[in-house]
Amino acid sequence: MKEITAVDLEKLLDEGKTVNLIDVRETDEVATGKIPGAINIPLGLIEFRLQDLDKSKEYVLVCRSGGRSGRATEFLESRGFHVMNVTGGMLSWNGDIE
């Protein structure tokens, strides 16, 4: 599984890089704040939203601590998607939130 640290993700965003970020936390968790630009697809809905994702893009997945996004990363990899897990999740995120 490919992984990226929260610090490296923040650097990419600060450099203006396009990052396809998916937050797999539950809606009520995301309501407390998410990384700007992230779309919310709760882990339990990932398999039902595959048609909304593009296999030609790379996605970065985040959750609270990295566990759920790790499971989502493995699931999407098994379906042929290019994905990376944010190690440490939002607990490691020190950047802006919206």
C-alpha positions as CSV (number, residue, x, y, z in Angstrom):
1,M,0.0,0.0,0.0
2,K,1.3,3.4,-0.9
3,E,1.3,5.9,1.9
4,I,2.0,9.6,2.4
5,T,2.5,11.5,5.6
6,A,0.3,14.4,6.6
7,V,3.4,16.7,6.4
8,D,4.1,15.6,2.8
9,L,0.5,16.0,1.8
10,E,0.5,19.5,3.3
11,K,3.6,20.4,1.2
12,L,1.9,19.2,-2.0
13,L,-1.1,21.3,-1.3
14,D,1.0,24.3,-0.3
15,E,2.9,24.0,-3.7
16,G,-0.5,24.2,-5.4
17,K,-0.4,20.6,-6.6
18,T,-3.7,19.0,-7.6
19,V,-4.6,16.3,-5.1
20,N,-7.7,14.2,-5.4
21,L,-8.4,13.9,-1.7
22,I,-11.1,11.6,-0.3
23,D,-12.1,11.8,3.4
24,V,-13.6,8.4,4.4
25,R,-14.8,9.5,7.9
26,E,-18.5,9.6,8.7
27,T,-20.4,12.8,7.9
28,D,-20.6,13.9,11.5
29,E,-16.8,13.6,11.8
30,V,-16.2,15.6,8.7
31,A,-18.6,18.3,10.0
32,T,-16.0,19.1,12.7
33,G,-13.5,20.0,9.9
34,K,-11.8,18.6,6.9
35,I,-8.8,19.3,4.7
36,P,-9.8,22.0,2.1
37,G,-10.8,20.4,-1.1
38,A,-11.5,16.9,0.3
39,I,-14.6,15.1,-0.8
40,N,-16.4,13.0,1.8
41,I,-17.2,9.4,0.9
42,P,-17.7,7.5,4.2
43,L,-15.9,4.1,4.2
44,G,-19.2,2.2,4.2
45,L,-20.2,3.9,0.9
46,I,-16.9,3.5,-1.0
47,E,-18.0,0.4,-2.9
48,F,-21.3,2.1,-4.0
49,R,-19.4,5.2,-5.3
50,L,-16.9,3.5,-7.5
51,Q,-18.6,4.9,-10.6
52,D,-17.9,8.4,-9.3
53,L,-14.1,7.7,-9.3
54,D,-11.7,7.9,-12.3
55,K,-9.1,5.1,-12.6
56,S,-6.8,7.4,-14.5
57,K,-6.4,9.7,-11.4
58,E,-4.6,9.1,-8.2
59,Y,-6.5,9.5,-5.0
60,V,-5.3,10.3,-1.5
61,L,-7.4,8.9,1.3
62,V,-7.7,10.2,4.8
63,C,-9.6,9.3,8.0
64,R,-9.2,10.1,11.7
65,S,-6.1,8.0,12.3
66,G,-5.3,6.1,9.1
67,G,-7.0,2.8,9.8
68,R,-10.3,3.3,7.8
69,S,-8.5,5.0,5.0
70,G,-6.0,2.1,4.9
71,R,-8.9,-0.3,4.5
72,A,-10.4,2.0,1.8
73,T,-7.0,2.2,0.1
74,E,-6.7,-1.6,0.0
75,F,-10.2,-2.0,-1.4
76,L,-9.7,0.6,-4.1
77,E,-6.3,-0.9,-5.0
78,S,-8.0,-4.3,-5.5
79,R,-10.4,-2.6,-7.9
80,G,-7.6,-1.1,-10.0
81,F,-7.5,2.4,-8.6
82,H,-4.3,4.4,-7.9
83,V,-4.5,5.4,-4.2
84,M,-2.4,6.5,-1.3
85,N,-3.2,6.4,2.4
86,V,-2.5,9.4,4.7
87,T,-0.5,7.8,7.6
88,G,-1.8,9.1,11.0
89,G,-4.9,10.6,9.4
90,M,-6.4,13.8,10.7
91,L,-4.7,13.3,14.0
92,S,-1.4,14.1,12.2
93,W,-2.8,16.9,10.2
94,N,-1.6,20.4,11.2
95,G,-2.6,22.3,8.1
96,D,-5.8,24.3,7.4
97,I,-9.2,22.8,7.8
98,E,-12.6,23.9,6.5
